[in-house]
Amino acid sequence: MKHKKPFWKTVLHFLVLCAVTFIVIFPLVITLFTSLKPPNEVITATPTLLPHDFTLENYIKLFKVRNFPQYMLNSLVVASFTAVLSLLISSLGACAIVWMKFPGKRVVINTVLAAYMFPQILLIIPLFIMCYCLNLIDTKFSLVLAYLSFSLPFSVWMLKTFFESIPKELMEAALMDGCSYWQALTKIILPISLSSITTVLIFSFVLGWSEYLFAVNLITTDANRTIAVGLQTLLGYYRTDFALLTAASITMSLPVFCLFVMVQKYFIKGLTVGAVKG
């Protein structure tokens, strides 16, 4: 029989969860309410949480005066291409690692894991030189290449872990029925790997959407700036419009928030893949 948890433990767990939730949510609430304040209410001697006069002036100004829609479009293009290419390449790589035999397989596995351990800042100069030699500076494709160098190791490792939990007999049966590895992957393996696919897509998309370090170094013109770099343009040298800045932050967060809401159950399941083996 299951022992009932003591009431005081339930209350303690509830209070801890409430405290953690408050710590996480409170900065977002401050940002949201600040974006809805008129500029004269943001910096005052007696600041308030709720605005006295709710206004959408900051959001209207953001899309009318600034080049913010172009920044969002650039980020959407970069993030989408990064996510799709990362899924395509990593699924092929994970399939080869799990089900195919080739020389140096263990070296490849260890290299994939080691590549993910390198900090981003170490790769800025090599990637910049490579993009310069290929005449890719100030192009969206240069950002896609840079982001793939970080999303691919994680994606390959994630899909490899999930593919290993799939019975080998399933792949063997598909090959015996005349399927190629590509057909078996696209028609059988990927349809039952929805949770891991979702995790890979979200990770790669968020990386391409919010990354700043490579975007500020590889992009030189305003027309190709991403939204993360676009936020920097709102920081004034002598004065910063915090109402406009918080409106931009909320606008930047909305697409990712909506994406998480739509696929959160698959994302959580994908993160726990491989935690328990049967």
C-alpha positions, 0 to 999 in steps of 0.5 A: 500500500502507498503511504500518504504524504504528510500534510506538512510536506505537501504544504512545504512543497507547495510553498517552495514551488510558489516561491520559485515561480514568483522568482521566475515570473516576477521580472517578466511581470515587471517588464510587461507592465513597464512596456504598458506605461507612458515614458513619464511613468517609467522613471519616477521618484515613487515607481509603481508596479501597475501603470496609472495609464495603460498605453500601447504607445510603446508598441506602436512606436516600436513598429512605426519608428524603428526597423523592428519588423525587419529585425524580426523577419531576419531572425525568423528566417535565420532561426527557421533555417537553423532549426530545419537544417539542424533536424535534417543533418542531425537525424541523418547523423544519429541514424548512421551512428546507431544503425550503420557500421563504419570505421571510426564510429566511436571517434565520431561519437566522442567528437560530437560530444566534445564539440558541444563543450567548446564555448562560443567565444572561442569560435568567433575568430575562426568562424569569422575568418571562414565566412570572410574567405567565403564572402559570407560576411553580412549574410544570413547564411553566415549566421545559420552556419555559425548556429549549426556548429552549436545546435548540431552536436546537441541535436545529434546526441539527443536523437542518438539517445532516442534512436537507441531506445527504438528496437533494432528489429524495427529498422531491420524489418524495414530494410528487409522489406526493401526500404533504404535507410532514408526511407526507413528514417522518414517513414518509420523512425521520425514519425515515432520520434515526435518528442525528440524532433520537437526538442531539437527544433525548439532548441535550434530555433531558440538559439537562432532567434535569441543569439547575440554574440555571432550576430553582432560580429558577422552582421554589419548592416542594419538591413540584415540585423537580427532582433537580438542585435536590434535590441541593442540599438534601443540603448542610448549613449546618454539616455535609454527609453526603457518603456520602448526597450521593455516593449521590444523585449516582450515582442521578442519573447512572444514567438518563443512563448507561443511556440513553447505553449503549443509543443510543451508536452512533446518538449518535456517528453523529449528532454526525458528520453533515455533517462530510463531504459527498459 
